[in-house]
């Protein structure tokens, strides 16, 4: 039978989706891109925040309609929404034939066999289970860049976050499995490997008794074909001297860290369940920039957390102004049911949360625009993402830019290039967040 697969949410979900698709293809199912051609539709869902939850629900409702009007026979949902709302899904969307939790996707083939026999299925495994890596991943996006999920779950339990109750405790993927998977990705054209997890910095502590991300970076850097290694989701309190040295000294590891900070006021940080103070954050950022002067720091913030005062928000703005992050994202606080923060006193009106987000992002944009303007004249290595024929330029990224979330370098070139190729460019000017460049021959 033919399967249409829809992957929603974060890059960690995408890594899971590629594992699932590889399993289904190995077992003989045909994967199709058009939902109207499918016998089976599977949604790998997300529900981290309200918008992600709504997107997943809308996808299920749209596909449920095909069971009445098209050739679709079975509709399955897996991932976070399935884990969190299994009963509600089965009750409210009767067209759904199977609900599969976050740690149970290995059972998909068995579940599909049961559906053919007329059973409706709910499959959940203990949250502490770590799915095996028995099938080769199907590469679904650009083959030259791949996400390597190095751990599952989280032990931090920030007061606003539902992830631990959906994904379980922190479980590192054994290093040998990661190296094998990275070698496979490299053999299929991956040149930029992006390490992801709910938290990457704690990698290995549960398996090896100590944080082992530096060791993993060293081993991954030995893989032929991998040219760039990028690290995402680093909790600031876990960034130590060994990790800083690895980022500084291993040539393939980019001078880039994604380090979600979330706030700067000590009272709000404590209510969030974060484990740093403003002073510690400033010291860490200073140390990173001293040890790695060209490091690009990406971060995210939450605005309008319960009881955040105008003065505490102004303190956050002062922090953003002083720290001059290279890349910044901000999100208005979302009260997720089942989290401690959802029951806190002092819930803030949505319009205030959003206006504070807008003010922070306006400041962050001013900083980013100034930094982009200061790049004029720099010579950089960039990776080509694609060609834009209307403008006759190549869309590329520097080491400072993760795909989908950061800026672009638009390159004029005298010779043709292919996606995934590394070229040297000289920055001529900036355009807001983005840069314009010419190839250096």
JOUR-V949551 format. One record per backbone hydrogen bond with DSSP energy under -1.0 kcal/mol. NH is the residue of the N-H (numbers start at 1). CO is the residue of the C=O. E is the energy in kcal/mol with one decimal. If there is no record, write none. Layout:
nh=NH co=CO e=E
nh=NH co=CO e=E
//
This chain:
nh=3 co=30 e=-3.3
nh=4 co=40 e=-3.0
nh=6 co=42 e=-2.8
nh=8 co=44 e=-2.4
nh=14 co=10 e=-1.5
nh=15 co=11 e=-1.9
nh=16 co=12 e=-1.8
nh=17 co=13 e=-2.8
nh=18 co=14 e=-2.3
nh=19 co=15 e=-1.5
nh=20 co=16 e=-2.6
nh=21 co=17 e=-2.9
nh=22 co=18 e=-1.9
nh=23 co=19 e=-2.0
nh=24 co=20 e=-2.6
nh=25 co=21 e=-2.7
nh=26 co=22 e=-2.1
nh=27 co=23 e=-1.8
nh=28 co=25 e=-1.6
nh=29 co=24 e=-2.3
nh=30 co=1 e=-1.5
nh=32 co=3 e=-2.8
nh=37 co=34 e=-1.5
nh=39 co=2 e=-2.0
nh=40 co=2 e=-2.2
nh=41 co=74 e=-2.3
nh=42 co=4 e=-2.5
nh=43 co=76 e=-2.1
nh=44 co=6 e=-2.8
nh=45 co=78 e=-2.9
nh=53 co=49 e=-2.3
nh=54 co=50 e=-2.6
nh=55 co=51 e=-2.2
nh=56 co=52 e=-2.0
nh=57 co=53 e=-2.3
nh=58 co=54 e=-2.6
nh=59 co=55 e=-1.9
nh=60 co=56 e=-2.1
nh=61 co=57 e=-2.5
nh=62 co=58 e=-2.4
nh=63 co=59 e=-2.4
nh=64 co=60 e=-2.5
nh=65 co=61 e=-1.5
nh=67 co=64 e=-1.1
nh=68 co=65 e=-1.1
nh=69 co=65 e=-1.6
nh=70 co=66 e=-2.4
nh=73 co=39 e=-2.9
nh=74 co=39 e=-1.9
nh=76 co=41 e=-2.8
nh=77 co=98 e=-2.2
nh=78 co=43 e=-2.9
nh=80 co=45 e=-1.4
nh=83 co=79 e=-2.1
nh=84 co=80 e=-2.4
nh=85 co=81 e=-2.7
nh=89 co=85 e=-2.6
nh=90 co=86 e=-2.1
nh=91 co=87 e=-1.9
nh=92 co=88 e=-3.1
nh=93 co=89 e=-2.5
nh=96 co=93 e=-2.3
nh=97 co=75 e=-3.3
nh=98 co=75 e=-1.2
nh=99 co=121 e=-2.0
nh=100 co=77 e=-2.7
nh=101 co=123 e=-2.8
nh=104 co=101 e=-1.4
nh=107 co=104 e=-2.1
nh=108 co=105 e=-1.6
nh=111 co=107 e=-2.6
nh=112 co=108 e=-2.7
nh=113 co=109 e=-1.8
nh=114 co=110 e=-1.8
nh=115 co=111 e=-2.3
nh=116 co=112 e=-1.7
nh=118 co=115 e=-2.0
nh=119 co=114 e=-2.1
nh=121 co=97 e=-2.1
nh=123 co=99 e=-3.0
nh=129 co=126 e=-2.0
nh=138 co=18 e=-2.2
nh=145 co=142 e=-1.6
nh=146 co=192 e=-2.3
nh=148 co=194 e=-2.8
nh=150 co=196 e=-2.4
nh=152 co=171 e=-2.5
nh=154 co=168 e=-2.3
nh=159 co=272 e=-2.4
nh=161 co=158 e=-1.7
nh=166 co=163 e=-1.5
nh=167 co=163 e=-3.2
nh=168 co=164 e=-1.8
nh=171 co=152 e=-3.1
nh=173 co=150 e=-2.6
nh=178 co=174 e=-1.7
nh=179 co=175 e=-2.6
nh=180 co=176 e=-2.1
nh=181 co=177 e=-2.4
nh=182 co=178 e=-2.7
nh=183 co=179 e=-2.4
nh=184 co=180 e=-1.9
nh=185 co=181 e=-2.5
nh=186 co=182 e=-2.6
nh=187 co=183 e=-2.2
nh=189 co=186 e=-1.7
nh=190 co=185 e=-2.4
nh=191 co=144 e=-2.6
nh=192 co=144 e=-2.3
nh=193 co=228 e=-2.7
nh=194 co=146 e=-2.9
nh=195 co=230 e=-3.0
nh=196 co=148 e=-2.2
nh=200 co=233 e=-2.3
nh=203 co=200 e=-1.8
nh=205 co=202 e=-2.0
nh=208 co=204 e=-3.6
nh=209 co=205 e=-1.1
nh=212 co=203 e=-3.7
nh=216 co=212 e=-2.5
nh=217 co=213 e=-2.8
nh=218 co=214 e=-2.1
nh=219 co=215 e=-2.2
nh=220 co=216 e=-2.8
nh=221 co=217 e=-1.9
nh=222 co=219 e=-1.2
nh=223 co=220 e=-1.7
nh=226 co=223 e=-1.1
nh=227 co=191 e=-2.4
nh=228 co=191 e=-2.5
nh=229 co=252 e=-2.3
nh=230 co=193 e=-2.7
nh=232 co=195 e=-2.0
nh=234 co=258 e=-3.2
nh=238 co=235 e=-1.7
nh=239 co=236 e=-1.4
nh=244 co=240 e=-2.4
nh=245 co=241 e=-2.5
nh=246 co=242 e=-1.8
nh=247 co=243 e=-2.5
nh=248 co=244 e=-2.2
nh=249 co=245 e=-2.7
nh=250 co=246 e=-2.2
nh=253 co=250 e=-1.5
nh=254 co=229 e=-2.7
nh=256 co=254 e=-2.3
nh=257 co=296 e=-2.3
nh=258 co=231 e=-1.2
nh=259 co=298 e=-3.3
nh=261 co=300 e=-1.1
nh=262 co=300 e=-3.0
nh=263 co=261 e=-1.2
nh=269 co=265 e=-2.8
nh=270 co=266 e=-2.1
nh=271 co=267 e=-2.2
nh=272 co=268 e=-2.4
nh=273 co=270 e=-1.1
nh=274 co=269 e=-2.4
nh=281 co=277 e=-2.5
nh=282 co=278 e=-2.4
nh=283 co=279 e=-2.2
nh=284 co=280 e=-2.4
nh=285 co=281 e=-2.6
nh=286 co=282 e=-2.2
nh=287 co=283 e=-2.3
nh=288 co=284 e=-2.8
nh=289 co=285 e=-2.1
nh=290 co=286 e=-1.6
nh=291 co=287 e=-2.7
nh=292 co=288 e=-2.5
nh=295 co=292 e=-2.4
nh=296 co=255 e=-2.3
nh=298 co=257 e=-2.7
nh=299 co=327 e=-2.1
nh=301 co=329 e=-1.7
nh=302 co=262 e=-2.3
nh=303 co=331 e=-2.2
nh=307 co=346 e=-2.8
nh=308 co=305 e=-2.6
nh=313 co=309 e=-2.2
nh=314 co=310 e=-2.3
nh=315 co=311 e=-1.8
nh=316 co=312 e=-1.7
nh=317 co=313 e=-2.3
nh=318 co=314 e=-2.4
nh=319 co=315 e=-2.1
nh=320 co=316 e=-2.5
nh=321 co=317 e=-2.5
nh=322 co=318 e=-2.5
nh=323 co=319 e=-2.7
nh=324 co=320 e=-1.7
nh=326 co=297 e=-1.1
nh=327 co=297 e=-2.0
nh=329 co=299 e=-1.9
nh=331 co=301 e=-2.3
nh=333 co=303 e=-3.2
nh=336 co=334 e=-1.1
nh=339 co=336 e=-1.9
nh=341 co=159 e=-2.7
nh=343 co=340 e=-1.7
nh=344 co=341 e=-1.4
nh=353 co=349 e=-2.3
nh=354 co=350 e=-2.6
nh=355 co=351 e=-2.1
nh=356 co=352 e=-2.4
nh=357 co=353 e=-1.9
nh=358 co=354 e=-2.6
nh=359 co=355 e=-2.1
nh=360 co=356 e=-2.4
nh=361 co=357 e=-2.7
nh=362 co=358 e=-1.9
nh=363 co=359 e=-1.8
nh=364 co=360 e=-2.7
nh=365 co=361 e=-2.3
nh=366 co=362 e=-1.9
nh=367 co=363 e=-2.0
nh=368 co=364 e=-2.7
nh=369 co=365 e=-3.1
nh=370 co=366 e=-2.0
nh=371 co=367 e=-2.3
nh=372 co=368 e=-2.6
nh=373 co=369 e=-2.5
nh=374 co=370 e=-1.7
nh=375 co=372 e=-1.6
nh=376 co=373 e=-1.2
nh=377 co=427 e=-2.7
nh=378 co=375 e=-2.5
nh=380 co=425 e=-2.4
nh=382 co=423 e=-2.8
nh=383 co=397 e=-2.6
nh=384 co=421 e=-2.7
nh=385 co=395 e=-3.2
nh=386 co=395 e=-1.6
nh=388 co=393 e=-3.2
nh=392 co=388 e=-1.5
nh=393 co=388 e=-1.4
nh=394 co=411 e=-2.6
nh=395 co=386 e=-2.4
nh=396 co=409 e=-2.2
nh=397 co=383 e=-1.9
nh=401 co=398 e=-1.9
nh=406 co=402 e=-1.7
nh=409 co=396 e=-2.9
nh=410 co=435 e=-3.0
nh=411 co=394 e=-2.9
nh=412 co=437 e=-2.5
nh=420 co=384 e=-3.4
nh=421 co=418 e=-1.8
nh=423 co=382 e=-2.2
nh=425 co=380 e=-2.9
nh=426 co=438 e=-2.7
nh=427 co=378 e=-2.8
nh=428 co=436 e=-2.9
nh=429 co=436 e=-1.6
nh=431 co=434 e=-3.0
nh=434 co=431 e=-1.6
nh=435 co=408 e=-2.3
nh=436 co=429 e=-3.0
nh=437 co=410 e=-2.9
nh=438 co=426 e=-2.0
nh=439 co=412 e=-2.3
nh=440 co=424 e=-3.1
//
